[in-house]
């Protein structure tokens, strides 16, 4: 039997949020005892928890989250160990000696410890890509990159890190929990909600060994 890792953050009101992002609101609109059935209204920001960024998040682009290609969201990926690094530069990525032809890359950093600790506050000093790191991924032919906190770029950097990746049609997955995942190759299954016209959406993300 294949091992399956669910690397999705459970969506709860306690999840840390990027400053300004609306969190989860759950309202019961029908009750089993009263109405004979249960139904819930869910209001949530498109970048809460584990989510996918489409090019229209930072670019004037018609590529919204519902138009992202499934053939990139599903397929072989490599989880690499970057624990101990304060940021992810081109030099650090070069040292990984990634195999040729690799298209999907998941970055396991010290960020994952934050999910283990159950920290409810947003942490500004998370590990993320530098500008030259993003350019390196583009030059390397990467088509999907994921990271274990709420943004692929550092908190005080400009949006250019995002823009470089998205302009190259690199799909970005943010908010992964890679705590229990050993480094190595997996089959990635990433399914963002196909919300028409949205620049991003929450996703369920699995790794199958």
Backbone as a ProteinNet text record, in pm:
[ID]
protein_1_A
[PRIMARY]
XXXXXXXXXXXXXXXXXXXXXXXXXXXXXXXXXXXXXXXXXXXXXXXXXXXXXXXXXXXXXXXXXXXXXXXXXXXXXXXXXXXXXXXXXXXXXXXXXXXXXXXXXXXXXXXXXXXXXXXXXXXXXXXXXXXXXXXXXXXXXXXXXXXXXXXXXXXXXXXXXXXXXXXXXXXXXXXXXXXXXXXXXXXXXXXXXXXXXXXXXXXXXXXXX
[TERTIARY]
83.7	0	87.6	52	130	104.8	211	198.1	148.5	49	-6.4	13.4	73.4	90.1	-6.9	-91.9	-177.4	-100	-56.5	26.2	-55.5	-186.5	-279.6	-301.3	-303.6	-336.9	-488.2	-533.4	-677.3	-723	-835.9	-885.8	-968.3	-915.3	-982.1	-972.6	-1054.8	-1043.1	-910.4	-836.2	-710.1	-590.1	-608	-494.3	-434.1	-301.3	-240.7	-281.3	-293.2	-335.6	-233.2	-212.7	-136.3	-210	-138.4	-206	-303.1	-427.7	-531.4	-614.2	-570.5	-647.6	-767.4	-887.8	-1004.3	-997.2	-1027.3	-1019.1	-1147	-1158.4	-1271.6	-1390.6	-1506.9	-1633	-1731.6	-1782.4	-1874.8	-2007.8	-2114.8	-2248.5	-2341.2	-2410.1	-2505.2	-2636.9	-2677.3	-2798.9	-2917.9	-2891.2	-2999.2	-2955.4	-3048	-3018.4	-3100.7	-3036.3	-3102.2	-3229.1	-3221.7	-3336.1	-3454.3	-3425.6	-3530.7	-3574	-3477.4	-3505.1	-3503.1	-3460.1	-3452.9	-3324.1	-3236.7	-3105.8	-3012.1	-2882.3	-2782.7	-2716.9	-2690.5	-2617.5	-2539.8	-2423.3	-2333.5	-2293.3	-2293.1	-2236.1	-2092.7	-2001.2	-1858.8	-1806.5	-1747.8	-1681.5	-1532.5	-1449.3	-1307	-1228.5	-1115.9	-1027.4	-965.1	-931.3	-878.4	-734.7	-668.7	-530.1	-514.4	-615.7	-611.5	-554	-465.6	-413.4	-338.5	-352	-289	-363.8	-294	-363	-268.8	-328.2	-254.6	-269.3	-158.8	-159.3	-159	-248.3	-250.7	-183.9	-145.1	-80.7	-159.5	-292.1	-372	-362.4	-294.8	-275.9	-192.4	-89.7	-3.3	15.4	-41.5	-21	-155.1	-150.3	-267.8	-279.5	-341	-342.2	-482.8	-514.8	-642.4	-633.5	-514.1	-497.5	-535.4	-656.1	-708	-696.4	-730.6	-701.9	-778.2	-895	-973.1	-915	-819.9	-759.1	-619.8	-573.8	-441.8	-441.6	-335.9	-333.9	-317	-407.6	-400	-274.2	-222.3	-103.2	19.7	13.1	121.3	89.2	-36.1	-77.1	-68.9	-61.6	-50.6	71.1	159.3	276.3	392.1	503.6	619.9	675.9	706.6	766.6	880.5	966.7	1077.9	1065.5	1068.6	1074.9	1221.1	1268.4	1408.1	1416	1526.5	1546.2	1628.2	1562.2	1629.7	1623.7	1604.1	1602.6	1739.4	1737.3	1860.9	1895.7	1829.6	1853.6	1760.2	1812.6	1732.4	1654.3	1701.3	1630.7	1680	1609.5	1640	1690.4	1819	1883.7	1915.7	1958.8	2001.2	2118.8	2210.6	2327.6	2286.9	2192.3	2145.8	2074.3	1992	1922.4	2020.7	2123.6	2223.8	2293.1	2315.2	2383.3	2299.9	2170.9	2085.5	2114.9	2175.7	2206.6	2082.8	1978.8	1852.3	1869.1	1796.5	1806.2	1748.6	1804	1754	1612.1	1533.6	1395.5	1296.5	1343.7	1252.2	1161.9	1030.6	934.5	866.1	862.9	789.8	883.2	879.9	974.3	902.5	913.5	856.5	969.5	963.2	1071.2	1035.9	1105.9	1085.2	1185.5	1135.8	1220.6	1185.7	1249	1215.2	1074.9	1010.2	872.2	779.3	803.2	711.7	703.7	809.3	805.4	694	660.5	555.6	420.7	397.1	269	266.3	379.6	387.6	361	416	400.8	259.5	179.8	43.1	36.2	135.6	140.2	22.5	-58.3	-177.1	-147.8	-31.1	4.3	86	66.5	146	291.4	382.1	525.3	595.6	650.5	707.4	844	915.4	1050.9	1057.4	954.1	952.6	1058	1093	1190.4	1118	1179.2	1116.6	1222	1176.9	1266.1	1313.8	1437	1486.3	1455.3	1479.8	1455.3	1541.3	1669.2	1754.4	1719.6	1662.2	1613.3	1497.8	1406.5	1294.4	1345.3	1440.6	1497.2	1566.4	1630.8	1696.8	1594.8	1481.4	1377.4	1324.3	1307.2	1261.4	1363.8	1490.1	1596.1	1609.6	1576	1590.8	1475.4	1368.2	1254.7	1152.7	1158.1	1058.3	921.1	816.7	681.4	586.8	629.6	549.1	644.5	619.1	699.4	607	638.2	558.6	646.4	590.1	665.7	575.5	638.8	567.1	534.7	507.9	445	355.3	304.4	194.8	236.1	365.7	410.4	541.6	558.3	682.2	790.7	752	849.3	860	974.1	996.4	903.7	874.5	769.9	797.5	921.6	953.7	1002.4	1000.7	1040.9	925.9	958.8	855.4	784.3	676.5	601.2	670.8	789.6	857.3	892	917.1	946	828.3	708.7	588	577.1	595	572.2	665	791	886	837.9	794.4	746.9	619.1	523.9	394.3	403.4	492.5	510.8	566.6	637	689.7	591.7	467.9	363	402.4	482	512.6	399	336.8	229.9	292	232.6	283.4	184.6	235.4	156.1	215.4	131.3	176.3	97	158.6	90.4	91.4	195.7	207.8	257	221.5	277.1	359.8	491.2	582.3	651.6	595.6	658.8	693.6	600.4	617.3	673	703.8	740.1	891.8	943.8	1087.5	1120.1	1243.3	1284.4	1280.5	1259.6	1257.2	1150	1130.7	1035.2	898	795.2	656.7	572.7	452.1	349.8	271.7	269.9	195.8	54.6	-42	-180.9	-228.5	-241.5	-281.2	-407.2	-515.6	-643.1	-700.7	-668.2	-730.2	-877.5	-958.8	-1099.5	-1107	-1181.4	-1186.4	-1284.8	-1251.5	-1339.4	-1317.8	-1419.1	-1406.8	-1365.5	-1258.2	-1213.1	-1131.8	-1105.7	-1032.5	-881.6	-807.8	-661.8	-591.2	-667	-612	-725.3	-691.6	-795.9	-733.4	-804.6	-759.6	-750.3	-659.4	-635.9	-616.2	-653.8	-615.2	-492.8	-387.1	-259.4	-212	-184.8	-139.9	-7.7	70.6	189.5	172.5	194.2	181.4	316	358.4	491.3	482.8
-119.4	0	125	220.6	342.9	431.4	497.3	593.5	726.8	784.3	913	1013.5	1126.3	1236.2	1347.8	1384.9	1501.8	1622.2	1710.7	1825.1	1954.7	1937.4	2049.7	2093.4	2222.8	2273.4	2266.1	2210.6	2216.1	2361.5	2390.8	2528.4	2551.1	2632.8	2664.3	2815.4	2868.7	3011.4	3046.7	2946	2971	2980.1	2953.7	2958.8	3099.5	3109.5	3240.8	3293	3425	3488.2	3591.2	3600.4	3712.2	3840.8	3944.5	4067.5	4120.1	4137.3	4188.1	4081	3955.5	3847.1	3812	3806.9	3766.8	3619.8	3588.2	3450.2	3372.7	3262.9	3172.6	3219.7	3223	3249.2	3139.3	3071.3	2960.4	2993.3	2988	3016.8	2901.4	2850	2741.8	2803.2	2768.7	2826.4	2731.5	2604.5	2507.5	2407.7	2370.1	2277.7	2150.6	2038.2	1910.1	1899.9	1947.9	1935.4	2021.9	2133.1	2228.4	2210.1	2197.7	2199.2	2061.6	1962.3	1828.3	1799.9	1897.7	1881.5	1987.1	1966.8	2063.1	2127.5	2258.5	2329.7	2443.8	2470	2570.2	2669.2	2798.1	2899.9	2924.9	2919.2	2935.1	3058.4	3150.8	3267.9	3258.1	3270.9	3252.4	3330.1	3386.1	3451.3	3348.8	3390	3297.1	3254.6	3316.4	3283.5	3242.4	3175	3123.9	2982.6	2955.3	2820	2773.2	2646.4	2589.3	2635.7	2705	2764.4	2775.4	2801.2	2813.8	2956.4	3011.8	3143.4	3123.3	3193.5	3196.3	3325.7	3333.4	3455.4	3583.1	3577.1	3698.5	3753.9	3682.7	3733	3861.2	3867.4	3985.3	4042.6	3978.7	4022.3	4051.7	4133.5	4156	4036.5	3932.6	3805	3745.3	3674.2	3603.7	3464.3	3426.2	3294.5	3301.1	3260.2	3254.9	3111.2	3091.3	2962	2847.6	2875	2769.7	2728.8	2804.8	2775	2713.4	2687.7	2628.4	2484.2	2441.5	2308.1	2196.4	2100.2	1988.2	1905	1904.4	1823.2	1876.9	2002.5	2056.3	2037.6	2046.3	2032.3	1888.1	1794.8	1652.6	1594.8	1529.2	1468.6	1456.5	1407.6	1383.5	1514	1512.7	1629.1	1583.6	1676.7	1650	1741.5	1681.4	1757.1	1769.4	1893.2	1915.3	1974.2	1945	1986.8	2115.3	2225.3	2354.3	2404.2	2311.6	2350.9	2405.7	2509.6	2575.5	2696.6	2712.9	2830.4	2944.8	3066.6	3184.1	3239.1	3212.9	3249.7	3154.8	3153.5	3057.6	3135.7	3137.3	3213.1	3122.1	3184.1	3107	3017	3066.4	2987.4	2861.2	2877.3	2762.5	2662.5	2710.5	2621.2	2548.4	2617.5	2555.9	2439.6	2453.8	2349.2	2221.7	2230.2	2112.2	2010.6	2056.2	1966.9	1890.4	1963.9	1903.2	1822.1	1712.3	1631.7	1707	1680.8	1746.7	1700.8	1791.1	1759.2	1775.6	1809.1	1827.1	1947.3	1929.8	2037.9	2088.8	2006.3	2043.8	2031.4	2132.7	2139.4	2191.3	2117.5	2159.8	2187.2	2303.1	2352.6	2330.8	2236.9	2210	2291.6	2380.4	2471.5	2464.7	2551.4	2560.6	2614.7	2663.9	2711.5	2603.7	2478.8	2371.4	2356.1	2396.4	2390.4	2478.5	2584.2	2675.9	2605.9	2514.6	2442.5	2343.3	2281	2186.8	2259.4	2380.1	2457.6	2511.4	2508	2559.1	2709.4	2780.2	2925.6	2989.7	3066.1	3129.1	3267.6	3322.8	3456.7	3448.8	3546.8	3553.3	3581.1	3506.5	3515.6	3580.7	3699.8	3777.1	3725.9	3654.9	3613.9	3472.5	3433.5	3301.5	3293.7	3171.9	3145.8	3149.6	3217.2	3227.8	3253.6	3257.5	3281.1	3425.5	3443.2	3575.5	3598.6	3720.1	3754.1	3668.5	3653.9	3573.5	3425.4	3383.3	3246.3	3220.7	3317.9	3306.3	3301.6	3386.7	3387.7	3254.8	3195.8	3067.6	2959.5	2958.4	2858.9	2873.9	2997.7	3021.9	2968	3001.1	2956.7	2804.5	2743	2597.8	2520.7	2592.3	2526.1	2468.4	2511.1	2465.3	2519.6	2437.2	2477.6	2487.3	2436	2446.1	2447.9	2538	2544.9	2562.2	2493.7	2505.2	2529.6	2595.2	2628.4	2612.6	2597.5	2563.8	2685.1	2799.1	2910.1	2985.5	3099.6	3163.9	3248.1	3256.6	3330.9	3274	3276.1	3231.1	3338	3464.3	3573	3620.6	3679	3726.9	3843.6	3860.2	3954.2	4097.2	4141.5	4280.7	4302.9	4197.9	4213.2	4268.2	4315.7	4361.6	4240.5	4267.6	4160.7	4103.4	4154.3	4111	3962.9	3907.9	3765.2	3684.3	3718.1	3654.9	3677.2	3800.5	3837.1	3761.4	3742.8	3669.4	3526.2	3462.5	3324.9	3316.2	3402.1	3394.2	3433.9	3527.6	3566.9	3451	3359.1	3240.3	3123.1	3152.4	3049.9	2939.3	2974.8	2880.7	2886.8	2773.4	2766.7	2769.4	2848.6	2864.1	2802.1	2712.9	2659	2712.4	2770.6	2827.8	2766.7	2768.1	2716.7	2565.3	2500.2	2355.7	2319.5	2200.2	2146.8	2023.9	2041.1	1934	1869.3	1888.3	1842.5	1694.7	1611.5	1466.4	1406.3	1488.9	1437.3	1425.7	1305.1	1291.1	1349	1390.6	1441.4	1327.2	1362.6	1260.9	1287.7	1190.2	1203.2	1148.4	1215.7	1177	1209	1153.3	1200.5	1310.8	1427.3	1541	1540.9	1561.2	1581.2	1709.3	1814.6	1946	1990.4	2008.5	2042.1	2169.5	2285.2	2409.3	2414	2478.3	2495.6	2573.6	2523.9	2590.3	2707.7	2811	2927.2	3017	3028.4	3100.7	3245.9	3287.3	3425.4	3462.6	3367.5	3399.4	3392.3	3476.8	3482.9	3377.4	3307.1	3203.1	3129.3	3018.4	2942.3	2843.6	2812.7	2704.2	2574	2485.8	2361.3	2247.4	2127.7	2006.4	1952.2	1926.2	1886	1756.7	1656.5	1526.9	1489.2	1410.2	1346.9	1196.7	1126.8	980.4	919.3	822.9	765.3	633.8
0	0	0	-83	-91.3	30.6	77	185.7	129.9	195.9	154	267.3	235.6	330.5	292.1	384.7	364.9	418	329.1	369.9	369.9	384.7	389.5	534	557.4	690.1	711.4	823.4	853	862.5	801.2	800.8	927	1016.1	1142	1166.4	1255.3	1288.7	1354.1	1401.9	1471.7	1377.9	1248.8	1156.5	1150.5	1149.9	1124.5	987.7	976.5	852.2	808.4	676.9	623.9	662.8	710.1	753.1	647.6	688.2	598.4	531.3	538.4	477.2	563.6	506.1	585.4	621.5	745.6	792.3	769.2	838.4	822.1	904.5	840.1	909.1	871.1	971	948.2	1014.4	936.4	987.3	952	1051.8	1024.7	977.3	855.9	797.5	803	833	852.6	957.8	1045	1152.7	1135.6	1161.1	1143.8	1228.1	1351.9	1443.6	1399.7	1333.4	1295.8	1150.4	1061	917.2	852.4	925.4	869.8	795.5	787.6	724.2	781.3	759.6	804.1	682.8	691.9	587.6	651.1	595.7	650.6	543	577.2	489.4	533.6	436.9	466.1	393.3	467.4	409.5	443.3	340.1	362.5	257.7	296.4	201.1	108.1	-11	-110.9	-83	14.5	45.9	192.4	244	380.9	380.4	474.9	489.3	365.9	333.2	215.2	91.8	2.2	-112.4	-231.8	-346.7	-472.4	-524.8	-574.3	-640.4	-791.6	-859.4	-1005.4	-1053.5	-1182	-1232.8	-1207.6	-1209.4	-1190.4	-1048.7	-958.9	-822.9	-822.4	-909.1	-913.2	-1053.1	-1153.2	-1291.4	-1358.1	-1460.8	-1544.2	-1637.9	-1590.4	-1661.1	-1659.9	-1766	-1773	-1710.9	-1666.4	-1606	-1458.8	-1430.6	-1294.3	-1243.3	-1117	-1054.1	-1120.5	-1175	-1240	-1374.6	-1425.7	-1555.9	-1544	-1422.6	-1404.9	-1454.7	-1521.8	-1582.6	-1478.8	-1482.1	-1390	-1411.9	-1534.4	-1560.7	-1488.3	-1443.2	-1360.5	-1212	-1176	-1036.4	-987.5	-1078.7	-1045.5	-1116.6	-1041.3	-1104	-1006.9	-1056.7	-972	-916	-788.1	-723.2	-633.4	-600.1	-508.6	-387.3	-269.4	-144.4	-104.8	-88.6	-51.6	88.7	155.6	294.6	298.3	337.1	350.1	494.5	587.4	728.1	767.9	847.8	888.7	805.8	691.1	606.6	649.2	645.7	682.7	564.8	443.3	321.1	211.8	100.3	-6.6	-127.2	-142.9	-249.9	-368.2	-477.6	-594.1	-559.3	-477.9	-439.6	-364.1	-272.7	-194.6	-284.7	-376	-468.9	-559.7	-602.3	-689.4	-618.2	-489.3	-412.3	-400.1	-426.6	-417.1	-526.7	-635.4	-748.6	-793.4	-825.4	-865.6	-993.9	-1006	-1128	-1247.9	-1363.9	-1484.8	-1514	-1569.4	-1604.1	-1492	-1371.9	-1259.3	-1283.7	-1263	-1287.1	-1160.9	-1056.4	-934.7	-815.4	-730	-618.3	-494.4	-383.8	-256.7	-158.4	-94.6	-9.1	137.6	200.8	342.8	423.4	508.1	583.7	732	808.4	950.3	973.7	868	882.8	936.6	896.5	936.4	1088.1	1158.3	1304.6	1361.7	1288.8	1335.9	1340.9	1245.3	1246.9	1361.7	1391.8	1503.8	1635.5	1646.1	1769.6	1787.5	1680.5	1689.6	1707.2	1652.4	1666.2	1593.1	1664	1604.8	1549.3	1581.3	1534.7	1406.4	1318.8	1196.9	1232.6	1168.3	1198.2	1079.7	1100.9	990.1	943.6	1027.2	993.6	935.3	863.5	801.4	689.9	653.4	547	412.6	313.7	181.6	75.3	-49.4	-162.9	-168.8	-208.9	-246.1	-394.1	-439.1	-579.9	-672.3	-639.6	-727.7	-719.6	-606.5	-596.2	-691.4	-701.1	-794.8	-938.7	-971.4	-1107.2	-1138.5	-1038.8	-1058.4	-1093.9	-1024.6	-1052.8	-1195.5	-1239.9	-1377.2	-1476.2	-1454.9	-1546.1	-1545.7	-1434.1	-1418.2	-1482.3	-1522.2	-1585.9	-1489.9	-1363.7	-1266.5	-1306.7	-1292.5	-1331.3	-1212.5	-1096.2	-973.5	-856	-761.6	-639.7	-520.8	-412.8	-291.4	-171.2	-70.8	50.5	172.3	289	410.8	498.6	437.6	510.1	413.9	456.3	385.6	266.5	238.1	120.7	69.8	-61.1	-124.3	-114.8	-91	-81.3	62	94.4	230	261.9	390.3	431.5	387.2	398.4	368	225.3	142.6	3.1	-80.6	-199.3	-291.5	-351.1	-424.8	-488.3	-611.4	-641.4	-763.4	-759.6	-640.8	-631.2	-684.1	-637	-690.3	-840.9	-882.2	-1022.4	-1117.1	-1076.5	-1159.5	-1181.4	-1074.3	-1084.9	-1168.3	-1137.9	-1204.9	-1351.5	-1384.4	-1524.8	-1606.7	-1540.9	-1607.8	-1599.5	-1554.1	-1540	-1443	-1343.1	-1235.5	-1133.3	-1108.4	-1008.9	-869.5	-780.7	-644.2	-546.3	-461	-350.5	-220.7	-138.5	-11.4	103.5	221.6	339.7	351	302.7	316.9	457.4	501.3	625.6	590.8	588.5	549.9	669.5	787.7	911.5	908	866.5	874.9	746.4	648.8	516.5	503.5	484.1	455.8	318.3	300.5	169.4	69.2	-56.6	-160.3	-263.7	-350.3	-460.2	-420.7	-468.8	-442.9	-566	-566.2	-658.5	-588.1	-647	-592.4	-649.2	-561.1	-602.5	-535.8	-614.6	-563.2	-636	-561.6	-622.4	-559.1	-616.8	-569.1	-609	-529.3	-566.3	-697.9	-796.8	-927.5	-927.6	-852.7	-839.8	-961.2	-1043.7	-1169.9	-1146.5	-1214.2	-1209	-1087.6	-996.5	-873.4	-896.5	-825.9	-838.9	-754.5	-672.7	-588.5	-520.7	-455.2	-387	-290.2	-181.4	-94.3	-172.5	-127.4	-198.2	-99.7	-143.4	-72.4	-143.3	-67.4	-128.3	-61.3	-144.5	-97.2	-164.7	-92.6	-149.9	-136.9	-248.2	-246.4	-283.2	-200.3	-216.4	-293
[MASK]
+++++++++++++++++++++++++++++++++++++++++++++++++++++++++++++++++++++++++++++++++++++++++++++++++++++++++++++++++++++++++++++++++++++++++++++++++++++++++++++++++++++++++++++++++++++++++++++++++++++++++++++++++

